Amino acid sequence: MHQLVKGQQVKLSSGDTVEIIKKIGQGGQGIVYLVHHNSHPLALKWYTQEFNDPDAFYSNLQRNISEGPPSNVFLWPLMLTKKQKGSFGYVMELRPKDYNDLSDFLLAKISFKSLDAIL
């Protein structure tokens, strides 16, 4: 799977497009880019890993988008991209500065505020 470049347009399943502004992170599954959608900044998670069943994974992302987040504290996919250049991704709001990674909780680097938050 290839990397996206600044200025590149990525088509969304809605028919809209987002424009790649810059790369902001990378991990085991893919790359996260800062993008603009109608002049609004968003994050694009672009998958670079190979999936055993990419169609099932894509369908699951679409279902998650349709159903919405389990609560308003989750960063959640907003729009799915069309499959293109051998891959796909989704856009979401940019992560606020006060958000923590789930891995930080799992590795006990930080703690949940309460049992209710854990549940």
N, C-alpha and C positions, 0 to 999 in steps of 0.2 A: 504494500500500500504506500502511496506517495504522500509527501507533505504538501500542504497548500501554501500559496504564496500571497504576499501583500498585494491587494488590489483585485485578487481573483474573486469572481462571483460564484456563489454556491446556491443552487436551486433548492427551495424548500418544497415539501409535498403539497403545500397550499398554492404553489405557483409563484410565490414571492421569491426574492433572492436576498442573501446577505452578502456583504463585502468583507473579505478578510482584511483586518487592520494590522494585526501582529500576533505572533505566537506568545502565549502567556504561561504555558506549562506543558509538561509531558510526563506520561506514566506508562505503565505496562500495557494498558488497553489502547491508548491513543494519545492524541495531542489536543490541547485546548487552545483555542484562538479567541482573541478579541475580535468581534465582528460588529458591523453596523447593519441594523434592519430599520429602514426608513429613518435614518439619522439617530436611532436609539441604540446605545451600546448594549451588547449581549455577549455571552460566552457560547462558543461552538465547540462541542466535544466531537472530535472526528476520530473514528475508530481506525486503527492501523493493524490491529491483531486480526488473525484469521479465525473464523468461527466454524465449528463443526456444522452448524445449521444456520447460516446467516439469515435466511428468510424467516425462521422462527424467532430469532433474536430481534429482527426488524419489526415483526408483527407484535412482539411483546412490548417493545418501546412505544409503538403506536397505541396499544391498549393502555399502557401507563399514562400516556399523554391524554387520551380520551377520558380516563377515569379521574385524573387529577391527583394531586399529592394527598397523602394520608393526613397531613395537617399543614398549616401555613408556615411552619418553621423549617420545612424541607425545601431545599433547592431542587426543583423538579423540571424535567424536560417540558418545554413549551411547544416546540414545533420540531418535526422530523424533517431531515433533508430527503431529497430524492436520492436513490442509489446512483452513484456516479463515480467514474474513474476507479471502479473496483471496490468502493467502500461507501460509507454513509455516516451520518451523525445526527446530532440534535442540538437545538439552541435552548439556552436557559438564561435566567437573569445572572448577572455577575455576582460572585460570592462577596457578601459584605465583609468588611475587615474583621468584625467580631465573630464570624463563623469559625468553627473548628472542624477538622477532618474527623470522620468516624474512627479512623485508625488511631487517632490520639486518645480517644476514649477506650478503645479496645486494648491499647498498649499501656493503659493507666498513666499516660502523660498528663491527662486532665481528668476531672471527675464530673459526673452528672450532678446537677444542683439538688435533685431530689429523686425519690423512688418513682414518683409520677413521671418525671422526665425520662427515666429509663424505660418505663413501660410505654 
